[in-house]
Amino acid sequence: MKANPSIDGKLLEQAMQVSGESSESAVLTKALEEYIKRRSPKRVLELCGKHAYGSDSQVTRYTAFGPNRPEQTKVFLQLVSSS
């Protein structure tokens, strides 16, 4: 599907500089992929439950991790959300 959206030129230039992409099409594709990845409801719900799970001593009783402190969960979420 081809689209011809009307996009602020300055905004598009900034996105191209930040992303390192050389074409408008590539920067728009990359931006949409990142938007979808970050805004996916399933992903948000999945990440929200991580701390509750990782901090439960009964769950982590026989595992190599946990129970996690909130700052450990925050670091973990930053790692998985950037991949």
C-alpha positions in Angstrom: 0.0 0.0 0.0 1.4 3.4 -1.0 0.6 6.5 1.0 1.3 10.1 0.4 1.0 11.8 3.8 1.4 15.5 4.4 4.3 15.8 7.0 6.0 18.8 8.5 9.2 19.2 6.5 11.2 20.4 9.6 10.0 17.4 11.6 11.0 15.0 8.8 14.5 16.6 8.6 15.0 16.2 12.3 13.9 12.6 12.1 16.3 11.9 9.3 19.2 13.5 11.3 18.4 11.6 14.5 17.8 8.2 12.7 20.7 8.4 10.3 18.4 7.3 7.5 19.1 8.9 4.1 15.6 8.7 2.6 12.2 10.0 3.7 10.7 6.6 3.0 13.2 4.8 5.2 12.8 7.2 8.1 9.0 7.0 8.0 9.2 3.2 7.9 11.5 3.1 10.9 9.4 5.7 12.8 6.2 3.7 12.3 7.9 0.4 13.3 9.2 1.9 16.5 5.8 3.5 17.2 4.0 0.3 16.8 6.5 -1.6 18.9 6.3 0.8 21.8 2.6 1.4 21.7 1.5 -2.2 21.3 -1.0 -2.9 24.1 0.2 -6.5 24.4 3.7 -5.3 24.9 2.7 -2.7 27.5 0.7 -5.2 29.5 3.5 -7.7 29.3 6.1 -5.3 30.6 3.8 -4.1 33.5 3.5 -7.6 34.9 7.3 -8.2 35.0 8.0 -6.6 38.3 5.1 -8.3 40.1 6.3 -11.7 38.8 10.0 -11.1 39.4 9.4 -9.7 42.9 7.2 -12.6 44.2 9.4 -14.7 46.5 7.2 -17.8 46.0 7.6 -17.5 42.2 11.4 -17.0 42.4 12.0 -19.5 45.2 13.7 -22.1 42.9 15.0 -19.8 40.2 18.4 -18.2 39.6 16.8 -14.7 39.8 14.7 -12.6 42.1 13.0 -11.6 44.1 13.7 -8.3 42.2 13.8 -4.8 43.6 12.0 -2.1 41.6 15.3 -0.7 40.3 16.3 -4.1 39.0 13.0 -4.4 37.1 13.5 -0.9 35.7 16.9 -1.9 34.3 15.5 -5.1 32.9 12.6 -3.3 31.2 14.9 -0.7 29.7 17.0 -3.5 28.2 14.1 -5.4 26.7 12.3 -2.4 25.4 15.3 -1.2 23.5 15.7 -4.4 21.6 
